[in-house]
Amino acid sequence: MLDLNKYPAEPFRIKAVETVKMNSLEERKRLIKEAGYNTFLLNSEDVYIDLLTDSGTNAMSDKQWSGLMIGDEAYAGSRNFHHLEETVQDIFGFKHLVPTHQGRGAENILSRIAIKPGQYVLGNMYFTTTRYHQEANGAIFLDIIRDEAHDASCSIPFKGDINLEKLEQIIKEKGAENIAYVCLAVTVNLAGGQPVSMKNMREVRNICNKYGVKVFFDATRCVENAYFIKEQEEGYADKTIKEIVREMFGYADGCTMSGKKDCIVNIGGFLCMNDEELFQKAKELVVVFEGMPSYGGMAGRDMEAMAIGLKESLQFEYIEHRIRQVRYLGDLLREGGVPIVEPTGGHAVFIDARRFCPHLTQDQFPAQALAANLYVEGGVRSMERGIVSAGRDPKTGENHRPKLETVRLTIPRRVYTYAHMQVVAESVIKLYRHAKTIKGLRFTYEPHQLRFFTARFEEI
């Protein structure tokens, strides 16, 4: 029986349902081959449990759906923009808000206004689209996350922390004027959804103040990060999630946000900052790439849903269930002997493909092959997060070779139940028992940019 003290029941009622189907084993074999062994290229209707991403795949609340009906679709000065602006200012504490169509729109604008070619961006592990925009604008990305984050089996709290010695050493070596900014992700996606401690954020801010370096947060899953701080960091057990979030962003000069995650909506994002000069530059560019500064690629109704979703995300009952449902899947896999990234993070369980498929070399794309075979095994769609996602060095053309080679089982918000997690776990455990049958892959089509989205493969 489910231990409700450890795994709280859903803090919501289900009002609408979507029927899903399970294709036969032979159909799934055919479908994954037709998709070039890339789970991104599968059709949604052919997926039984979709754990590809938590980006825009969330279930909105009745209040959010009601908000859609009061969308002010004026081309300029929408009242929904003002509601979103007031909400963001209240929660995050920044002066200025620039809405965008999604997080990568905010990344694009920030990279264009804050980076001079040849400068360095320091971060606690890269993220795919973030690094692309940084490098496309002439930056050199340097990873300064703590060393333990690259060890899947190391189970310690706050594996997303920045290595403070590396941070200060690089600033001294490269010169503060050559550092565009520090990009601090809360939580760290590719490390396994690992959080950053408040202590680390404070110390990063102090070091950057000392040398005059700006700090921008990737706020995409900041509410999840706040829960870990409340749960695990001394002095925060009695703080509300909102109070913790507000303190977190007090250590930043601004942030990028994909609203498709912790804002619990299906589309949208924003860029925040305090600096007046940067804000004016951002407003000029948002008109070019997104839309007017008062909608930035979003409809009025989407901004209304986002404002409501942000407030709902701060409810303790919501975020506690969210984190512990993910942890439940991790616990099931661990009990079944499946090697995963430890500890279980905030938005997903990451399978360690190196240990799952020790018979495959990294050049045979073990995580990509594992994700494809998991779909065949149980109709579960997941995502590769390894050498394919890491891409190639833009100067040398050589593959980036991350130490972590993982498959991400990403849990959408308010979509699946504990029973679904049991089905996923059973499929993974069953596949693990005959993992040696998983064949390696090679490219049949390799895009030049962000190849994991549209690349195609064949079995070796």
Disulfide bonds with the S-S distance in Angstrom:
none
